[in-house]
């Protein structure tokens, strides 16, 4: 059974329809068997009347009892058919009340047309009209017309059809309105749930307090910032107890309208927040409190600073590149001279090395500013790792160090930009060869290709060095963070940003047996990449 509000409303209409039918049947039985029988004209066919009355009453009781079960249209159609049949037979048996029965039958047809589709409702009206006309013709042919005029069944016919059309139209309008109201109600409920979810998951804490500072509502961020003091009775919290300083500022804002935007810490160990106050409605004694996490504000400011710094650095790097290129070219020309003493050649080598280092810094800064979008394609990681090692060894002599590739599968496919992946691996391998070695020992770096538990492609850059302390590991990917006097602190930051552009992740994983591991988790070839 459909449990929508429209169906429930129609089911109620059917209940009242069956109740009205039961009233009709009881009234007919009262006319035949009750003390009022002497006030009406004697039945033309007493036996037929005595059979019809209890039969109709029995059927009406049965339809009333079963009206809340079964198909609604079937119940309405079956009921109106019984009404027409018993009503016409009663009109023929008791002609003195025929007009009243026809009028009462009109309400039965109207109720059925309200519940049935237009063809069935109109069909019931036409069937009732034909039955009334047939009864009139039958009575006239058998000589029992009792002076009735032909206009009477015609008027009833028009009345049946008209009221069926009217009530069917009203029923359709009612059902359409119910359906529209239900859709609008679902939309409003969905919007309310969405709004509640958004507020609950906001990073900004939101509190609703009453005039006595009692906490009425709070989202998850606010509850986390407030903590659980355990001092509130029966679950009712009050910010005067949980956050006295916040309550003091709220009282000052209520009395003087002066906000205090100095950061405060509501609970030890939680971030500092900046409270903002607003009335829920004009003249309301309820107040909304917004708790802005200062760490989020700091991160947003840091992002804006990095963006500005990136643009400035790119402009500065371009200006440095031109004189740097001239210096490197002049050094190359001087190195070709055969008249320079050995001491001067050593100075030229220092100049050339520092020029290469400066050029690397410029490239890092330009990489931070460019942030080119990823052009993803399918990459076979095992072959890519071997090819990368060959290219890296050709341009960076390894001497006593070792750089090799390994894998758990013969082929591992991933979706990535090969240029970005090459740049990320270059930065990670360079760091591993530089810092991932034990004192006095050569570096041993491995590019290990595998898939994780979720079948995602993974490349790990492993070294056998001393590892990275936890205090340093937590800041590895922050821009400009470095523990070396010769670095810019941009290499790992740019590497992670390039991974993010490819919908990949880059994380540092400490190894139990010693050494370090930088793990790149890439999307598979079936993943969707938005660059």
C-alpha positions as CSV (number, residue, x, y, z in Angstrom):
1,X,0.0,0.0,0.0
2,X,1.3,3.4,-0.9
3,X,1.9,5.5,2.2
4,X,2.2,8.9,0.6
5,X,0.2,11.8,2.0
6,X,-1.9,12.0,-1.1
7,X,-2.9,8.3,-0.8
8,X,-3.7,8.7,2.9
9,X,-5.9,11.7,2.1
10,X,-7.8,9.7,-0.6
11,X,-8.1,6.8,1.8
12,X,-9.8,9.1,4.3
13,X,-12.2,10.3,1.5
14,X,-13.0,6.6,0.8
15,X,-13.7,6.0,4.4
16,X,-16.2,8.8,4.6
17,X,-17.7,7.6,1.3
18,X,-18.3,4.1,2.7
19,X,-19.7,5.7,5.9
20,X,-22.2,7.7,3.8
21,X,-23.2,4.5,1.9
22,X,-23.8,2.8,5.2
23,X,-26.0,5.7,6.2
24,X,-28.0,5.4,2.9
25,X,-28.5,1.6,3.4
26,X,-29.6,2.1,7.0
27,X,-32.1,4.8,5.9
28,X,-33.5,2.6,3.2
29,X,-33.9,-0.3,5.7
30,X,-35.6,2.2,8.1
31,X,-38.1,3.2,5.4
32,X,-39.0,-0.4,4.7
33,X,-39.0,-1.9,8.2
34,X,-39.2,1.0,10.5
35,X,-42.1,2.9,12.1
36,X,-41.8,5.6,9.4
37,X,-43.1,3.2,6.7
38,X,-46.6,4.7,7.1
39,X,-45.4,8.2,6.2
40,X,-44.4,7.2,2.6
41,X,-46.2,5.7,-0.3
42,X,-46.6,1.9,-0.2
43,X,-43.9,0.0,-2.2
44,X,-44.9,-1.0,-5.7
45,X,-43.0,-4.3,-5.1
46,X,-43.0,-5.0,-1.4
47,X,-41.0,-8.3,-1.7
48,X,-38.4,-6.7,-3.8
49,X,-38.1,-3.8,-1.4
50,X,-37.7,-6.2,1.6
51,X,-34.9,-8.1,-0.2
52,X,-33.1,-5.0,-1.4
53,X,-32.9,-3.2,1.9
54,X,-31.1,-5.9,4.0
55,X,-28.9,-6.9,1.0
56,X,-27.8,-3.3,0.5
57,X,-27.1,-2.9,4.2
58,X,-25.0,-6.0,4.2
59,X,-23.0,-4.9,1.2
60,X,-22.5,-1.4,2.7
61,X,-21.3,-2.9,6.0
62,X,-18.8,-5.2,4.1
63,X,-17.5,-2.2,2.0
64,X,-17.2,-0.1,5.2
65,X,-15.2,-2.8,7.0
66,X,-12.9,-3.5,4.0
67,X,-12.5,0.1,3.0
68,X,-9.1,0.6,4.7
69,X,-7.6,-2.5,2.9
70,X,-7.1,-3.4,-0.7
71,X,-6.7,-1.2,-3.8
72,X,-8.4,2.2,-3.4
73,X,-9.7,2.4,-7.0
74,X,-11.1,-1.1,-6.9
75,X,-12.9,-0.3,-3.6
76,X,-14.4,2.9,-5.0
77,X,-15.4,1.3,-8.4
78,X,-17.0,-1.7,-6.7
79,X,-18.9,0.6,-4.3
80,X,-20.4,2.8,-6.9
81,X,-21.5,-0.1,-9.0
82,X,-23.4,-1.5,-5.9
83,X,-24.8,1.9,-5.3
84,X,-26.2,2.2,-8.8
85,X,-27.6,-1.3,-8.9
86,X,-29.3,-1.2,-5.5
87,X,-30.4,2.4,-5.9
88,X,-32.2,1.8,-9.3
89,X,-33.8,-1.4,-7.9
90,X,-35.0,0.6,-4.8
91,X,-36.4,3.4,-7.1
92,X,-38.3,0.8,-9.0
93,X,-39.6,-1.0,-5.9
94,X,-40.5,2.2,-4.0
95,X,-41.4,4.9,-6.6
96,X,-42.6,7.3,-4.0
97,X,-39.0,8.0,-2.8
98,X,-37.4,7.5,-6.3
99,X,-36.5,11.2,-6.6
100,X,-34.8,11.2,-3.2
101,X,-32.9,8.0,-4.0
102,X,-31.7,9.6,-7.3
103,X,-30.6,12.7,-5.5
104,X,-28.7,10.6,-2.9
105,X,-27.2,8.6,-5.7
106,X,-25.8,11.8,-7.2
107,X,-23.5,12.1,-4.1
108,X,-22.3,8.5,-4.5
109,X,-21.3,9.3,-8.1
110,X,-19.6,12.5,-7.1
111,X,-17.6,10.7,-4.4
112,X,-16.6,7.9,-6.8
113,X,-15.5,10.4,-9.5
114,X,-13.4,12.1,-6.9
115,X,-11.5,8.9,-6.3
116,X,-11.4,7.4,-9.8
117,X,-9.7,8.4,-13.0
118,X,-11.8,10.5,-15.4
119,X,-12.8,7.6,-17.7
120,X,-14.0,5.4,-14.8
121,X,-15.7,8.3,-13.0
122,X,-17.5,9.5,-16.1
123,X,-18.3,5.9,-16.9
124,X,-20.0,5.5,-13.5
125,X,-22.1,8.6,-14.2
126,X,-23.2,7.4,-17.6
127,X,-24.0,4.0,-16.2
128,X,-26.1,5.6,-13.5
129,X,-27.9,7.8,-16.1
130,X,-28.6,4.8,-18.3
131,X,-29.9,2.8,-15.3
132,X,-32.3,5.7,-14.3
133,X,-33.5,6.1,-17.9
134,X,-33.9,2.3,-18.2
135,X,-35.9,2.1,-14.9
136,X,-38.1,5.0,-16.2
137,X,-38.7,3.2,-19.5
138,X,-39.3,-0.1,-17.8
139,X,-41.8,1.5,-15.4
140,X,-43.6,3.3,-18.2
141,X,-43.9,0.1,-20.3
142,X,-45.2,-1.9,-17.4
143,X,-47.8,0.8,-16.7
144,X,-46.3,2.0,-13.4
145,X,-45.0,5.3,-14.5
146,X,-47.1,7.2,-11.9
147,X,-47.2,10.3,-14.0
148,X,-43.5,10.9,-14.0
149,X,-42.3,13.1,-16.8
150,X,-39.4,12.1,-19.2
151,X,-37.6,15.3,-18.3
152,X,-36.9,13.9,-14.9
153,X,-34.4,11.2,-15.9
154,X,-32.9,13.6,-18.5
155,X,-32.2,16.1,-15.7
156,X,-30.7,13.4,-13.5
157,X,-28.5,12.3,-16.4
158,X,-27.2,15.8,-16.9
159,X,-26.7,16.1,-13.1
160,X,-24.8,12.8,-12.9
161,X,-22.4,13.7,-15.8
162,X,-21.9,17.3,-14.6
163,X,-21.1,16.4,-11.0
164,X,-18.8,13.6,-12.1
165,X,-16.8,15.9,-14.3
166,X,-16.7,18.6,-11.6
167,X,-15.6,16.3,-8.7
168,X,-13.1,14.5,-10.9
169,X,-11.5,17.9,-11.8
170,X,-11.4,18.8,-8.1
171,X,-9.9,15.4,-7.2
172,X,-7.2,15.8,-9.8
173,X,-6.4,19.3,-8.5
174,X,-6.3,17.9,-5.0
175,X,-3.9,15.1,-6.0
176,X,-1.7,17.5,-7.9
177,X,-1.6,19.9,-5.0
178,X,-0.8,17.0,-2.6
179,X,2.0,15.8,-4.9
180,X,3.4,19.3,-5.3
181,X,3.2,19.9,-1.5
182,X,4.9,16.6,-0.9
183,X,7.7,17.4,-3.4
184,X,8.1,20.9,-1.9
185,X,8.2,19.3,1.5
186,X,10.9,16.9,0.5
187,X,12.9,19.7,-1.1
188,X,12.6,21.8,2.0
189,X,13.5,18.8,4.2
190,X,16.5,18.1,1.9
191,X,17.6,21.7,2.0
192,X,17.3,21.7,5.8
193,X,19.3,18.5,6.0
194,X,21.9,20.0,3.6
195,X,22.1,23.2,5.6
196,X,22.4,21.3,8.8
197,X,25.2,19.1,7.4
198,X,27.0,22.1,6.1
199,X,26.8,23.9,9.4
200,X,27.8,20.8,11.3
201,X,30.8,20.1,9.1
202,X,32.0,23.8,8.9
203,X,35.5,24.4,10.1
204,X,34.2,27.5,11.8
205,X,32.6,26.8,15.2
206,X,29.0,28.0,15.4
207,X,27.1,28.3,18.7
208,X,23.6,29.4,19.5
209,X,23.1,30.7,23.0
210,X,20.0,32.1,24.9
211,X,19.8,35.1,27.1
212,X,21.2,33.2,30.1
213,X,24.2,32.0,28.0
214,X,22.7,28.5,27.8
215,X,23.9,26.5,24.9
216,X,21.0,25.7,22.5
217,X,22.8,24.4,19.4
218,X,26.4,23.8,18.4
219,X,28.2,22.3,15.4
220,X,31.0,19.7,15.6
221,X,33.8,22.3,15.3
222,X,32.4,24.3,18.2
223,X,32.0,21.3,20.4
224,X,35.6,20.3,19.7
225,X,36.8,23.8,20.5
226,X,34.7,23.9,23.7
227,X,35.8,20.4,24.9
228,X,33.9,18.4,27.5
229,X,34.2,20.0,30.9
230,X,31.7,17.6,32.6
231,X,30.4,20.4,34.9
232,X,27.0,20.9,33.1
233,X,24.0,19.4,34.9
234,X,21.6,17.1,33.1
235,X,23.3,17.7,29.7
236,X,22.5,21.5,29.7
237,X,25.7,23.4,28.9
238,X,26.3,27.0,29.7
239,X,29.2,29.0,28.2
240,X,29.6,30.9,31.5
241,X,30.9,27.6,32.9
242,X,32.5,26.1,29.8
243,X,34.1,29.4,28.5
244,X,34.0,32.2,31.1
245,X,36.2,34.6,28.9
246,X,33.9,34.0,25.9
247,X,30.8,34.7,28.1
248,X,32.5,37.9,29.4
249,X,33.1,39.1,25.8
250,X,29.5,38.2,24.9
251,X,28.1,40.2,27.8
252,X,30.2,43.2,26.8
253,X,29.0,42.9,23.2
254,X,25.4,42.7,24.4
255,X,25.7,45.7,26.7
256,X,28.1,48.0,24.7
257,X,28.1,46.6,21.2
258,X,31.9,46.4,21.3
259,X,33.5,43.2,19.8
260,X,36.8,42.0,21.1
261,X,38.8,40.2,18.3
262,X,41.8,39.3,20.4
263,X,42.4,35.5,19.9
264,X,41.6,33.4,22.9
265,X,42.0,29.7,23.8
266,X,38.8,28.1,25.1
267,X,40.3,24.8,26.1
268,X,44.0,24.0,26.8
269,X,45.6,22.2,23.9
270,X,43.1,23.5,21.3
271,X,43.7,26.2,18.7
272,X,43.1,29.8,19.5
273,X,39.9,31.3,18.1
274,X,38.5,34.8,17.3
275,X,34.8,35.1,18.4
276,X,32.2,37.0,16.4
277,X,28.7,37.7,17.6
278,X,25.4,38.2,15.8
279,X,21.7,38.2,16.9
280,X,19.6,35.4,15.5
281,X,16.8,37.8,14.7
282,X,16.1,41.4,15.3
283,X,14.8,41.8,18.9
284,X,15.7,38.2,19.7
285,X,17.5,37.3,22.9
286,X,19.3,34.4,21.2
287,X,22.8,35.0,19.9
288,X,24.9,33.3,17.3
289,X,28.6,33.0,18.1
290,X,31.1,32.2,15.3
291,X,34.5,30.9,16.5
292,X,37.1,31.4,13.7
293,X,40.1,29.1,14.1
294,X,43.2,31.3,13.9
295,X,45.2,28.4,12.5
296,X,42.9,28.3,9.4
297,X,43.2,32.1,9.0
298,X,47.0,31.7,9.3
299,X,47.0,29.0,6.6
300,X,44.9,31.2,4.3
301,X,47.2,34.1,4.9
302,X,50.2,31.8,4.2
303,X,48.6,30.7,0.9
304,X,48.1,34.3,-0.2
305,X,51.6,35.1,0.8
306,X,53.0,32.2,-1.1
307,X,51.0,33.1,-4.2
308,X,52.3,36.7,-4.0
309,X,55.8,35.5,-3.3
310,X,55.7,33.1,-6.2
311,X,54.8,35.8,-8.6
312,X,57.5,38.1,-7.2
313,X,60.1,35.3,-7.2
314,X,59.3,34.4,-10.8
315,X,59.9,38.0,-11.9
316,X,63.1,38.1,-9.8
317,X,64.3,34.7,-11.1
318,X,64.0,35.9,-14.7
319,X,66.1,39.0,-13.9
320,X,68.8,36.8,-12.3
321,X,68.8,34.3,-15.1
322,X,70.2,36.7,-17.7
323,X,73.4,37.9,-15.8
324,X,73.8,34.3,-14.5
325,X,73.9,33.0,-18.1
326,X,76.5,35.6,-19.0
327,X,78.6,34.7,-16.0
328,X,78.5,31.0,-16.9
329,X,79.4,31.7,-20.5
330,X,82.4,33.9,-19.4
331,X,83.6,31.1,-17.1
332,X,83.5,28.6,-20.0
333,X,85.5,30.9,-22.1
334,X,88.1,31.5,-19.4
335,X,88.4,27.7,-18.8
336,X,89.4,27.3,-22.4
337,X,92.4,29.6,-21.9
338,X,95.8,27.9,-21.6
339,X,97.5,30.8,-19.9
340,X,95.6,30.6,-16.6
341,X,97.5,29.3,-13.6
342,X,96.2,26.3,-11.6
343,X,95.1,28.5,-8.7
344,X,92.9,30.6,-11.0
345,X,91.4,27.5,-12.5
346,X,90.3,26.4,-9.1
347,X,88.6,29.8,-8.6
348,X,86.8,29.3,-11.9
349,X,85.6,25.9,-10.9
350,X,84.2,27.4,-7.7
351,X,82.4,30.1,-9.8
352,X,81.1,27.4,-12.1
353,X,79.8,25.2,-9.2
354,X,78.1,28.2,-7.6
355,X,76.6,29.2,-10.9
356,X,75.1,25.7,-11.3
357,X,73.7,25.9,-7.8
358,X,72.3,29.4,-8.4
359,X,70.7,28.1,-11.6
360,X,69.1,25.2,-9.7
361,X,67.6,27.7,-7.2
362,X,66.2,29.8,-10.1
363,X,64.7,26.7,-11.6
364,X,63.0,25.8,-8.3
365,X,61.6,29.2,-7.9
366,X,60.3,29.2,-11.5
367,X,58.8,25.8,-10.9
368,X,56.9,27.2,-7.9
369,X,55.5,30.0,-9.9
370,X,54.7,28.1,-13.1
371,X,52.5,25.3,-11.7
372,X,51.7,24.1,-15.2
373,X,48.5,21.9,-15.4
374,X,49.0,18.1,-15.6
375,X,48.8,16.4,-19.0
376,X,48.0,12.9,-17.7
377,X,48.6,9.8,-19.8
378,X,49.1,6.1,-19.1
379,X,52.6,5.4,-17.8
380,X,54.1,1.9,-17.3
381,X,56.0,2.5,-14.0
382,X,58.5,-0.4,-14.1
383,X,59.9,0.7,-17.5
384,X,59.7,4.4,-16.5
385,X,61.7,3.7,-13.3
386,X,64.5,2.0,-15.3
387,X,64.6,4.7,-17.9
388,X,64.7,7.4,-15.2
389,X,67.7,5.7,-13.6
390,X,69.6,5.6,-16.9
391,X,68.9,9.2,-17.6
392,X,69.8,10.3,-14.1
393,X,73.0,8.3,-14.0
394,X,74.0,9.9,-17.3
395,X,73.6,13.4,-16.1
396,X,74.6,12.9,-12.4
397,X,77.6,10.7,-11.9
398,X,76.9,8.3,-9.0
399,X,80.6,7.4,-8.3
400,X,80.4,5.0,-5.3
401,X,76.6,5.4,-4.8
402,X,74.0,3.0,-6.1
403,X,70.6,3.7,-7.6
404,X,68.5,0.8,-8.7
405,X,64.9,-0.1,-9.5
406,X,62.8,-3.0,-8.1
407,X,59.2,-4.1,-8.3
408,X,56.8,-6.8,-7.2
409,X,55.0,-7.1,-10.5
410,X,56.2,-7.3,-14.1
411,X,54.1,-4.3,-15.2
412,X,52.4,-1.5,-13.2
413,X,50.3,1.1,-15.1
414,X,49.4,4.5,-13.7
415,X,47.8,7.7,-14.9
416,X,50.3,10.7,-14.6
417,X,52.1,13.4,-16.5
418,X,55.6,11.9,-17.3
419,X,57.3,15.4,-17.1
420,X,55.9,16.0,-13.6
421,X,56.7,12.5,-12.4
422,X,60.2,12.8,-13.7
423,X,60.7,16.1,-11.9
424,X,59.3,14.7,-8.6
425,X,61.6,11.6,-8.8
426,X,64.6,13.9,-9.6
427,X,64.0,15.9,-6.4
428,X,63.4,12.8,-4.2
429,X,66.4,10.8,-5.6
430,X,68.7,13.9,-5.3
431,X,67.7,14.3,-1.6
432,X,68.1,10.5,-1.0
433,X,71.6,10.5,-2.5
434,X,72.6,13.7,-0.6
435,X,71.1,13.0,2.9
436,X,70.1,9.3,2.9
437,X,73.5,7.9,3.7
438,X,75.3,6.8,6.8
439,X,78.4,8.7,7.7
440,X,81.4,7.5,5.7
441,X,79.3,5.1,3.6
442,X,78.0,5.3,0.0
443,X,74.3,6.0,-0.5
444,X,72.1,3.1,-1.6
445,X,68.8,4.3,-3.1
446,X,66.0,2.1,-4.6
447,X,63.0,3.0,-6.7
448,X,60.5,0.4,-5.7
449,X,57.3,0.0,-7.8
450,X,54.3,-1.9,-6.4
451,X,50.5,-1.6,-5.8
452,X,48.9,-1.0,-2.4
453,X,46.0,-2.8,-0.7
454,X,43.5,-0.8,-2.8
455,X,45.3,-1.8,-6.0
456,X,46.6,1.8,-6.5
457,X,50.1,2.2,-8.2
458,X,52.9,3.2,-5.8
459,X,56.5,4.3,-6.3
460,X,58.7,4.4,-3.2
461,X,62.1,6.2,-3.0
462,X,64.0,4.2,-0.3
463,X,67.4,5.0,1.2
464,X,69.6,3.3,3.9
465,X,70.4,6.5,5.7
466,X,69.7,7.6,9.3
467,X,66.1,8.6,8.6
468,X,64.3,11.8,9.5
469,X,63.4,12.8,13.1
470,X,59.6,13.1,13.7
471,X,60.0,16.8,14.5
472,X,61.5,17.5,11.1
473,X,59.3,15.0,9.2
474,X,56.1,17.0,10.2
475,X,57.5,20.1,8.4
476,X,59.1,18.5,5.4
477,X,56.6,19.7,2.8
478,X,56.3,23.2,4.1
479,X,57.6,25.8,1.7
480,X,61.0,27.3,2.5
481,X,61.6,24.8,5.3
482,X,65.1,23.3,5.0
483,X,67.8,21.9,7.4
484,X,70.6,22.6,4.9
485,X,72.5,25.8,4.5
486,X,72.5,25.3,0.7
487,X,68.9,24.5,0.0
488,X,65.8,26.7,-0.7
489,X,63.2,24.5,1.0
490,X,61.2,24.4,-2.2
491,X,62.1,21.0,-3.6
492,X,59.7,18.8,-1.6
493,X,57.0,21.4,-1.5
494,X,57.0,21.6,-5.4
495,X,57.2,17.8,-5.6
496,X,54.0,17.5,-3.5
497,X,52.2,20.2,-5.4
498,X,53.1,18.4,-8.7
499,X,51.7,15.2,-7.2
500,X,48.5,17.0,-6.2
501,X,48.1,18.3,-9.8
502,X,48.2,14.7,-10.9
503,X,45.7,13.6,-8.2
504,X,48.5,11.7,-6.5
505,X,49.8,11.8,-3.0
506,X,53.4,12.2,-1.7
507,X,54.2,11.2,1.9
508,X,57.2,10.5,4.0
509,X,57.1,7.0,5.8
510,X,59.6,6.1,8.4
511,X,61.0,2.6,8.2
512,X,61.3,0.4,11.3
513,X,64.7,-1.0,10.3
514,X,66.1,2.5,9.6
515,X,66.3,4.6,6.5
516,X,63.7,6.8,4.9
517,X,60.9,6.3,2.4
518,X,59.1,8.8,0.2
519,X,55.9,7.2,-1.1
520,X,54.1,8.4,-4.2
521,X,50.6,7.0,-4.6
522,X,49.3,7.5,-8.1
523,X,45.8,7.0,-9.7
524,X,45.3,3.9,-11.7
525,X,44.7,4.0,-15.5
526,X,40.9,3.7,-14.8
527,X,40.8,6.8,-12.6
528,X,39.5,10.2,-13.7
529,X,42.0,13.0,-13.6
530,X,40.9,16.7,-13.4
531,X,43.9,18.9,-14.1
